[in-house]
Amino acid sequence: MIRVVLADDHAVVRRGLTGLIESTEDLEVVGVARDGNEAVDLVREHRPDVAVMDLQMPVLDGVEATRAIVGEASGTEVLVLTSFSDHARIDAAIEAGAVGYLLKDAEPEALLDGIRAVARGESPLDPRAARRVLSRRSTGVPGPDQAAAALSPRETEVLRLVVEGLLNKQIAQRLGITERTVKAHLTSAYQRIGVADRTQAALWAQRHDLGGSR
């Protein structure tokens, strides 16, 4: 029997996934979490074979919950199940230690097979996620650690101020540069770290300990 912990902040999704998994003969749900903190606690308590993890959750997001679970070397493998297929989130989840990445619009049997694959030591990837990972590797786009190292000191400084919630005009005033220069630094930073907008950049910066001015 493969023991599973589920983590998702939507009650309908939790109930649906629980019913789907419990309908099988070889999978068993041993815990259901509403946020990342609960997921970490349930993994500590039950030591499941697989944790099925959403990414966007309150209190503690799925990336940080994955990092905590993997860091404790409990033997639990993490399978991400999310609505997001952008490469920044895929990279962050894999960097945190997730071994599989599936999307919520997958067929039910694909999820069940994914859980079984993770329990066997395999790494199931949704085809769209796999294409993004392979595309990044084939084109030489850096992963998260390389991207952080590739940021210029000024780009890093601007990202820290974005995390603080400052607008471009305020950043310009703080750094003694023009708004146009701030926009140029942000555009360059977005390209380096593989995000599309300010919100994604702020989340990326927080995950990589760039939050707050130093």
MIDOSE-1310 file (N, C-alpha, C; in nm, 2 decimals, decimal comma, always signed):
residues 214
mirv	+0,08/-0,12/+0,00/+0,00/+0,00/+0,00/+0,09/+0,13/+0,00; +0,06/+0,22/-0,09/+0,14/+0,34/-0,10/+0,06/+0,45/-0,02; +0,13/+0,50/+0,08/+0,07/+0,60/+0,17/+0,09/+0,74/+0,13; -0,02/+0,82/+0,13/-0,01/+0,95/+0,06/-0,06/+1,06/+0,16
vlad	+0,01/+1,17/+0,16/-0,04/+1,30/+0,22/-0,08/+1,39/+0,11; -0,19/+1,46/+0,12/-0,24/+1,56/+0,02/-0,23/+1,70/+0,09; -0,19/+1,79/+0,00/-0,18/+1,93/+0,05/-0,24/+2,02/-0,06; -0,35/+2,09/-0,03/-0,42/+2,19/-0,12/-0,51/+2,28/-0,04
dhav	-0,51/+2,41/-0,07/-0,59/+2,50/+0,01/-0,73/+2,51/-0,04; -0,78/+2,43/-0,13/-0,92/+2,43/-0,18/-0,99/+2,30/-0,13; -1,09/+2,32/-0,06/-1,16/+2,21/+0,00/-1,22/+2,11/-0,10; -1,27/+2,17/-0,21/-1,32/+2,08/-0,32/-1,22/+1,99/-0,38
vrrg	-1,10/+2,05/-0,40/-0,99/+1,98/-0,46/-0,94/+1,87/-0,36; -0,93/+1,90/-0,23/-0,89/+1,80/-0,13/-0,99/+1,68/-0,13; -1,12/+1,71/-0,13/-1,22/+1,61/-0,13/-1,21/+1,52/-0,26; -1,20/+1,59/-0,37/-1,19/+1,52/-0,50/-1,07/+1,42/-0,50
ltgl	-0,96/+1,48/-0,46/-0,83/+1,40/-0,47/-0,84/+1,28/-0,37; -0,89/+1,31/-0,25/-0,91/+1,20/-0,15/-1,00/+1,09/-0,21; -1,11/+1,12/-0,26/-1,20/+1,02/-0,32/-1,13/+0,95/-0,43; -1,06/+1,02/-0,52/-1,00/+0,95/-0,63/-0,89/+0,85/-0,58
iest	-0,81/+0,89/-0,49/-0,70/+0,80/-0,44/-0,76/+0,69/-0,36; -0,86/+0,71/-0,28/-0,91/+0,61/-0,20/-0,99/+0,51/-0,28; -1,02/+0,54/-0,41/-1,10/+0,45/-0,49/-1,01/+0,34/-0,54; -0,88/+0,35/-0,52/-0,78/+0,25/-0,57/-0,76/+0,14/-0,46
edle	-0,69/+0,03/-0,50/-0,66/-0,07/-0,41/-0,52/-0,06/-0,35; -0,44/+0,02/-0,42/-0,30/+0,02/-0,38/-0,25/+0,16/-0,32; -0,34/+0,26/-0,31/-0,31/+0,39/-0,26/-0,40/+0,42/-0,14; -0,34/+0,49/-0,04/-0,41/+0,52/+0,08/-0,38/+0,66/+0,12
vvgv	-0,48/+0,75/+0,15/-0,46/+0,88/+0,20/-0,45/+0,87/+0,35; -0,33/+0,92/+0,41/-0,31/+0,91/+0,55/-0,32/+1,05/+0,62; -0,33/+1,15/+0,54/-0,34/+1,29/+0,59/-0,37/+1,39/+0,48; -0,45/+1,49/+0,52/-0,49/+1,60/+0,43/-0,46/+1,73/+0,49
ardg	-0,39/+1,82/+0,42/-0,35/+1,95/+0,47/-0,41/+2,06/+0,39; -0,43/+2,17/+0,46/-0,49/+2,29/+0,40/-0,38/+2,40/+0,36; -0,26/+2,38/+0,41/-0,15/+2,47/+0,38/-0,02/+2,40/+0,40; +0,09/+2,47/+0,37/+0,22/+2,41/+0,37/+0,26/+2,36/+0,51
neav	+0,23/+2,44/+0,61/+0,27/+2,40/+0,75/+0,20/+2,27/+0,79; +0,07/+2,26/+0,76/+0,00/+2,14/+0,79/+0,06/+2,02/+0,72; +0,10/+2,04/+0,60/+0,16/+1,93/+0,52/+0,29/+1,88/+0,58; +0,38/+1,98/+0,63/+0,50/+1,94/+0,69/+0,47/+1,86/+0,82
dlvr	+0,38/+1,91/+0,90/+0,34/+1,84/+1,02/+0,29/+1,70/+1,00; +0,20/+1,69/+0,89/+0,14/+1,55/+0,86/+0,25/+1,46/+0,81; +0,34/+1,51/+0,74/+0,45/+1,42/+0,69/+0,54/+1,37/+0,81; +0,56/+1,46/+0,90/+0,64/+1,42/+1,02/+0,56/+1,32/+1,10
ehrp	+0,43/+1,33/+1,11/+0,35/+1,24/+1,19/+0,33/+1,10/+1,12; +0,31/+1,10/+0,99/+0,27/+0,98/+0,93/+0,38/+0,91/+0,84; +0,48/+0,99/+0,81/+0,59/+0,94/+0,72/+0,54/+0,87/+0,60; +0,46/+0,94/+0,52/+0,40/+0,87/+0,40/+0,51/+0,85/+0,29
dvav	+0,47/+0,77/+0,19/+0,56/+0,74/+0,08/+0,57/+0,86/-0,01; +0,45/+0,93/-0,03/+0,44/+1,04/-0,12/+0,36/+1,15/-0,06; +0,41/+1,28/-0,08/+0,33/+1,40/-0,05/+0,29/+1,46/-0,18; +0,16/+1,47/-0,21/+0,11/+1,54/-0,33/+0,08/+1,69/-0,29
mdlq	+0,16/+1,78/-0,35/+0,17/+1,91/-0,30/+0,13/+2,02/-0,40; +0,03/+2,10/-0,36/+0,00/+2,22/-0,44/+0,11/+2,32/-0,41; +0,12/+2,42/-0,50/+0,23/+2,52/-0,49/+0,18/+2,65/-0,42; +0,06/+2,70/-0,46/+0,02/+2,82/-0,40/-0,08/+2,80/-0,29
mpvl	-0,03/+2,81/-0,16/-0,11/+2,79/-0,04/-0,08/+2,89/+0,06; -0,17/+2,92/+0,15/-0,14/+3,02/+0,26/-0,04/+2,96/+0,36; +0,00/+3,05/+0,45/+0,09/+3,02/+0,56/+0,23/+2,98/+0,52; +0,24/+2,88/+0,44/+0,37/+2,83/+0,39/+0,34/+2,77/+0,25
dgve	+0,40/+2,82/+0,15/+0,37/+2,78/+0,01/+0,43/+2,64/-0,01; +0,39/+2,58/-0,13/+0,43/+2,45/-0,16/+0,58/+2,43/-0,18; +0,64/+2,53/-0,23/+0,79/+2,52/-0,26/+0,86/+2,51/-0,12; +0,83/+2,60/-0,03/+0,89/+2,60/+0,10/+0,86/+2,47/+0,18
atra	+0,73/+2,43/+0,17/+0,69/+2,30/+0,23/+0,77/+2,18/+0,18; +0,79/+2,18/+0,05/+0,87/+2,08/-0,02/+1,01/+2,08/+0,03; +1,07/+2,20/+0,04/+1,20/+2,21/+0,09/+1,22/+2,16/+0,23; +1,12/+2,19/+0,32/+1,12/+2,15/+0,46/+1,11/+1,99/+0,46
ivge	+1,02/+1,94/+0,39/+1,00/+1,79/+0,39/+1,12/+1,72/+0,34; +1,18/+1,76/+0,23/+1,30/+1,70/+0,17/+1,42/+1,72/+0,26; +1,43/+1,83/+0,33/+1,54/+1,86/+0,42/+1,54/+1,77/+0,54; +1,43/+1,72/+0,58/+1,42/+1,63/+0,70/+1,46/+1,49/+0,67
asgt	+1,48/+1,46/+0,54/+1,51/+1,32/+0,50/+1,42/+1,22/+0,56; +1,29/+1,24/+0,55/+1,20/+1,15/+0,61/+1,17/+1,03/+0,52; +1,22/+1,03/+0,40/+1,19/+0,92/+0,31/+1,07/+0,95/+0,22; +1,00/+1,06/+0,25/+0,88/+1,10/+0,17/+0,92/+1,17/+0,05
evlv	+0,87/+1,13/-0,07/+0,90/+1,20/-0,19/+0,78/+1,30/-0,22; +0,81/+1,41/-0,29/+0,71/+1,51/-0,31/+0,67/+1,51/-0,46; +0,55/+1,50/-0,49/+0,49/+1,52/-0,62/+0,41/+1,65/-0,63; +0,45/+1,74/-0,70/+0,38/+1,87/-0,72/+0,26/+1,85/-0,81
ltsf	+0,14/+1,90/-0,76/+0,02/+1,89/-0,84/-0,04/+2,04/-0,84; -0,03/+2,11/-0,95/-0,06/+2,25/-0,95/-0,12/+2,29/-1,08; -0,17/+2,42/-1,08/-0,22/+2,47/-1,20/-0,12/+2,55/-1,29; +0,00/+2,56/-1,23/+0,10/+2,65/-1,29/+0,20/+2,57/-1,37
sdha	+0,23/+2,62/-1,50/+0,33/+2,55/-1,58/+0,44/+2,64/-1,62; +0,45/+2,76/-1,56/+0,56/+2,85/-1,60/+0,69/+2,80/-1,54; +0,80/+2,83/-1,62/+0,93/+2,76/-1,59/+0,98/+2,81/-1,45; +0,95/+2,93/-1,41/+1,00/+2,97/-1,28/+0,95/+2,89/-1,17
rida	+0,82/+2,86/-1,17/+0,76/+2,77/-1,07/+0,81/+2,63/-1,08; +0,83/+2,58/-1,20/+0,88/+2,44/-1,22/+1,02/+2,43/-1,16; +1,10/+2,53/-1,20/+1,24/+2,53/-1,15/+1,25/+2,54/-1,00; +1,16/+2,62/-0,94/+1,16/+2,64/-0,79/+1,12/+2,51/-0,72
aiea	+1,02/+2,45/-0,78/+0,97/+2,32/-0,71/+1,08/+2,21/-0,72; +1,14/+2,20/-0,84/+1,24/+2,10/-0,86/+1,37/+2,13/-0,77; +1,40/+2,26/-0,77/+1,52/+2,30/-0,69/+1,49/+2,26/-0,54; +1,37/+2,28/-0,50/+1,33/+2,25/-0,36/+1,33/+2,10/-0,32
gavg	+1,33/+2,02/-0,43/+1,34/+1,87/-0,40/+1,23/+1,79/-0,45; +1,13/+1,85/-0,52/+1,02/+1,77/-0,57/+1,07/+1,68/-0,68; +1,02/+1,56/-0,69/+1,07/+1,46/-0,79/+0,97/+1,45/-0,90; +0,85/+1,51/-0,89/+0,75/+1,50/-1,00/+0,67/+1,63/-1,01
yllk	+0,62/+1,66/-1,13/+0,54/+1,78/-1,15/+0,43/+1,76/-1,24; +0,31/+1,75/-1,19/+0,19/+1,73/-1,27/+0,09/+1,85/-1,26; +0,01/+1,87/-1,37/-0,08/+1,98/-1,37/-0,22/+1,93/-1,33; -0,30/+2,01/-1,27/-0,44/+1,97/-1,22/-0,53/+1,94/-1,33
daep	-0,51/+1,98/-1,46/-0,60/+1,94/-1,56/-0,56/+1,81/-1,63; -0,47/+1,73/-1,56/-0,43/+1,60/-1,61/-0,55/+1,50/-1,59; -0,55/+1,40/-1,66/-0,65/+1,29/-1,64/-0,63/+1,23/-1,51; -0,74/+1,19/-1,44/-0,73/+1,12/-1,31/-0,63/+1,01/-1,31
eall	-0,63/+0,92/-1,41/-0,54/+0,81/-1,41/-0,40/+0,85/-1,42; -0,37/+0,97/-1,48/-0,23/+1,02/-1,49/-0,18/+1,06/-1,35; -0,27/+1,11/-1,27/-0,23/+1,15/-1,14/-0,20/+1,02/-1,06; -0,29/+0,92/-1,06/-0,27/+0,80/-0,99/-0,14/+0,73/-1,04
dgir	-0,12/+0,73/-1,16/+0,01/+0,67/-1,22/+0,13/+0,75/-1,17; +0,11/+0,88/-1,16/+0,22/+0,96/-1,12/+0,26/+0,93/-0,97; +0,16/+0,92/-0,89/+0,19/+0,88/-0,75/+0,26/+0,75/-0,74; +0,22/+0,65/-0,82/+0,28/+0,52/-0,82/+0,42/+0,53/-0,87
avar	+0,44/+0,61/-0,97/+0,58/+0,63/-1,03/+0,67/+0,69/-0,93; +0,63/+0,79/-0,85/+0,71/+0,85/-0,75/+0,75/+0,75/-0,64; +0,65/+0,67/-0,60/+0,68/+0,57/-0,50/+0,78/+0,46/-0,55; +0,79/+0,44/-0,68/+0,88/+0,35/-0,74/+1,02/+0,41/-0,76
gesp	+1,03/+0,54/-0,73/+1,16/+0,61/-0,75/+1,17/+0,68/-0,88; +1,06/+0,69/-0,96/+1,07/+0,76/-1,09/+1,03/+0,91/-1,07; +1,04/+0,98/-1,18/+1,01/+1,13/-1,17/+0,92/+1,17/-1,28; +0,79/+1,16/-1,26/+0,69/+1,19/-1,36/+0,68/+1,34/-1,38
ldpr	+0,68/+1,38/-1,51/+0,67/+1,53/-1,54/+0,55/+1,54/-1,64; +0,46/+1,64/-1,62/+0,36/+1,67/-1,72/+0,44/+1,71/-1,85; +0,39/+1,67/-1,97/+0,46/+1,70/-2,09/+0,49/+1,85/-2,11; +0,40/+1,94/-2,06/+0,43/+2,08/-2,08/+0,54/+2,12/-1,99
aarr	+0,54/+2,07/-1,86/+0,65/+2,10/-1,77/+0,78/+2,04/-1,83; +0,78/+1,92/-1,88/+0,90/+1,86/-1,93/+0,96/+1,94/-2,05; +0,87/+1,99/-2,13/+0,91/+2,07/-2,25/+0,99/+2,20/-2,20; +0,93/+2,26/-2,10/+0,99/+2,38/-2,04/+1,13/+2,35/-1,98
vlsr	+1,14/+2,24/-1,91/+1,27/+2,20/-1,85/+1,37/+2,17/-1,96; +1,33/+2,09/-2,06/+1,42/+2,06/-2,17/+1,46/+2,18/-2,25; +1,36/+2,27/-2,27/+1,39/+2,39/-2,35/+1,49/+2,47/-2,28; +1,48/+2,49/-2,14/+1,57/+2,57/-2,07/+1,71/+2,51/-2,08
rstg	+1,72/+2,38/-2,07/+1,85/+2,31/-2,07/+1,91/+2,32/-2,21; +1,83/+2,30/-2,31/+1,89/+2,30/-2,45/+1,93/+2,44/-2,49; +1,87/+2,55/-2,44/+1,90/+2,68/-2,48/+2,00/+2,75/-2,38; +2,04/+2,67/-2,28/+2,14/+2,72/-2,19/+2,08/+2,83/-2,09
vpgp	+1,95/+2,83/-2,08/+1,89/+2,93/-1,98/+1,93/+2,88/-1,84; +1,98/+2,96/-1,75/+2,03/+2,92/-1,62/+1,92/+2,87/-1,53; +1,95/+2,78/-1,44/+1,86/+2,74/-1,34/+1,86/+2,85/-1,23; +1,78/+2,83/-1,12/+1,76/+2,93/-1,02/+1,89/+2,97/-0,95
dqaa	+1,98/+2,88/-0,91/+2,10/+2,92/-0,85/+2,19/+3,00/-0,94; +2,20/+2,96/-1,07/+2,28/+3,03/-1,16/+2,22/+3,17/-1,19; +2,09/+3,17/-1,20/+2,03/+3,30/-1,22/+2,06/+3,40/-1,11; +2,05/+3,36/-0,99/+2,08/+3,45/-0,88/+2,22/+3,50/-0,88
aals	+2,31/+3,41/-0,92/+2,45/+3,45/-0,93/+2,47/+3,55/-1,05; +2,39/+3,53/-1,15/+2,41/+3,61/-1,27/+2,35/+3,76/-1,26; +2,27/+3,78/-1,16/+2,22/+3,91/-1,14/+2,33/+4,01/-1,10; +2,32/+4,13/-1,16/+2,42/+4,23/-1,12/+2,39/+4,29/-0,98
pret	+2,48/+4,35/-0,91/+2,45/+4,41/-0,78/+2,34/+4,50/-0,78; +2,33/+4,58/-0,89/+2,22/+4,68/-0,90/+2,08/+4,61/-0,92; +2,08/+4,51/-1,00/+1,96/+4,43/-1,02/+1,91/+4,36/-0,90; +2,01/+4,31/-0,82/+1,97/+4,25/-0,69/+1,92/+4,35/-0,60
evlr	+1,98/+4,47/-0,59/+1,93/+4,58/-0,51/+1,79/+4,62/-0,54; +1,76/+4,63/-0,67/+1,63/+4,67/-0,72/+1,52/+4,56/-0,68; +1,56/+4,44/-0,70/+1,47/+4,33/-0,66/+1,44/+4,33/-0,51; +1,54/+4,36/-0,43/+1,51/+4,37/-0,29/+1,41/+4,48/-0,25
lvve	+1,42/+4,59/-0,32/+1,33/+4,70/-0,30/+1,19/+4,66/-0,35; +1,18/+4,58/-0,46/+1,05/+4,54/-0,50/+0,99/+4,45/-0,40; +1,06/+4,36/-0,33/+1,01/+4,28/-0,23/+0,96/+4,36/-0,11; +1,02/+4,48/-0,09/+0,98/+4,57/+0,02/+0,85/+4,64/-0,01
glln	+0,81/+4,63/-0,14/+0,68/+4,69/-0,18/+0,70/+4,82/-0,24; +0,82/+4,87/-0,27/+0,84/+5,00/-0,33/+0,80/+5,00/-0,48; +0,74/+5,12/-0,52/+0,71/+5,14/-0,66/+0,84/+5,18/-0,73; +0,83/+5,18/-0,87/+0,95/+5,22/-0,94/+1,00/+5,36/-0,91
kqia	+0,90/+5,46/-0,89/+0,94/+5,59/-0,86/+1,01/+5,60/-0,72; +0,96/+5,52/-0,62/+1,03/+5,52/-0,49/+1,16/+5,45/-0,50; +1,17/+5,35/-0,58/+1,30/+5,28/-0,60/+1,40/+5,38/-0,66; +1,36/+5,45/-0,76/+1,45/+5,55/-0,82/+1,50/+5,65/-0,72
qrlg	+1,41/+5,70/-0,64/+1,44/+5,80/-0,54/+1,54/+5,74/-0,43; +1,51/+5,62/-0,39/+1,60/+5,55/-0,29/+1,74/+5,53/-0,35; +1,75/+5,50/-0,47/+1,88/+5,46/-0,53/+1,95/+5,58/-0,61; +1,87/+5,69/-0,62/+1,93/+5,80/-0,69/+1,95/+5,78/-0,84
iter	+1,85/+5,71/-0,90/+1,86/+5,69/-1,04/+1,72/+5,72/-1,10; +1,71/+5,72/-1,23/+1,58/+5,75/-1,29/+1,48/+5,63/-1,30; +1,36/+5,66/-1,31/+1,26/+5,55/-1,32/+1,29/+5,46/-1,45; +1,33/+5,53/-1,55/+1,36/+5,45/-1,67/+1,47/+5,35/-1,65
tvka	+1,57/+5,39/-1,57/+1,68/+5,30/-1,53/+1,63/+5,19/-1,44; +1,54/+5,22/-1,35/+1,48/+5,11/-1,27/+1,41/+5,01/-1,36; +1,33/+5,06/-1,46/+1,26/+4,97/-1,55/+1,36/+4,88/-1,63; +1,47/+4,94/-1,67/+1,57/+4,87/-1,74/+1,63/+4,76/-1,66
hlts	+1,66/+4,79/-1,53/+1,71/+4,69/-1,44/+1,61/+4,57/-1,42; +1,49/+4,61/-1,40/+1,38/+4,51/-1,38/+1,37/+4,42/-1,50; +1,36/+4,48/-1,62/+1,35/+4,40/-1,74/+1,46/+4,30/-1,76; +1,58/+4,35/-1,73/+1,70/+4,26/-1,74/+1,69/+4,15/-1,63
ayqr	+1,65/+4,18/-1,51/+1,64/+4,08/-1,40/+1,53/+3,98/-1,44; +1,42/+4,02/-1,49/+1,31/+3,93/-1,53/+1,37/+3,82/-1,63; +1,45/+3,87/-1,72/+1,50/+3,78/-1,82/+1,60/+3,68/-1,76; +1,68/+3,73/-1,67/+1,78/+3,65/-1,60/+1,72/+3,54/-1,52
igva	+1,61/+3,57/-1,44/+1,55/+3,47/-1,35/+1,43/+3,40/-1,41; +1,39/+3,44/-1,53/+1,29/+3,36/-1,60/+1,15/+3,39/-1,55; +1,11/+3,52/-1,51/+0,98/+3,55/-1,47/+0,92/+3,65/-1,57; +0,79/+3,68/-1,56/+0,72/+3,76/-1,65/+0,68/+3,90/-1,60
drtq	+0,67/+3,90/-1,46/+0,61/+4,03/-1,40/+0,67/+4,05/-1,27; +0,62/+4,16/-1,21/+0,67/+4,21/-1,08/+0,64/+4,11/-0,96; +0,52/+4,06/-0,97/+0,48/+3,97/-0,86/+0,56/+3,84/-0,86; +0,58/+3,78/-0,98/+0,66/+3,66/-0,99/+0,81/+3,69/-0,95
aalw	+0,86/+3,81/-0,98/+0,99/+3,85/-0,94/+1,01/+3,86/-0,79; +0,91/+3,92/-0,73/+0,91/+3,94/-0,58/+0,91/+3,80/-0,51; +0,83/+3,71/-0,56/+0,82/+3,57/-0,51/+0,95/+3,50/-0,53; +1,01/+3,52/-0,65/+1,14/+3,45/-0,67/+1,25/+3,51/-0,58
aqrh	+1,25/+3,64/-0,56/+1,35/+3,70/-0,47/+1,33/+3,65/-0,33; +1,21/+3,64/-0,28/+1,19/+3,59/-0,15/+1,24/+3,45/-0,13; +1,21/+3,36/-0,23/+1,26/+3,22/-0,23/+1,41/+3,21/-0,23; +1,48/+3,31/-0,28/+1,62/+3,31/-0,29/+1,69/+3,40/-0,20
dlgg	+1,61/+3,44/-0,09/+1,67/+3,51/+0,02/+1,72/+3,65/-0,02; +1,65/+3,71/-0,12/+1,69/+3,85/-0,16/+1,60/+3,95/-0,09; +1,50/+3,91/-0,01/+1,41/+4,00/+0,04/+1,47/+4,10/+0,14; +1,43/+4,23/+0,13/+1,48/+4,33/+0,23/+1,61/+4,39/+0,19
sr	+1,62/+4,52/+0,21/+1,75/+4,58/+0,17/+1,85/+4,55/+0,28; +1,98/+4,55/+0,23/+2,09/+4,51/+0,31/+2,19/+4,62/+0,31
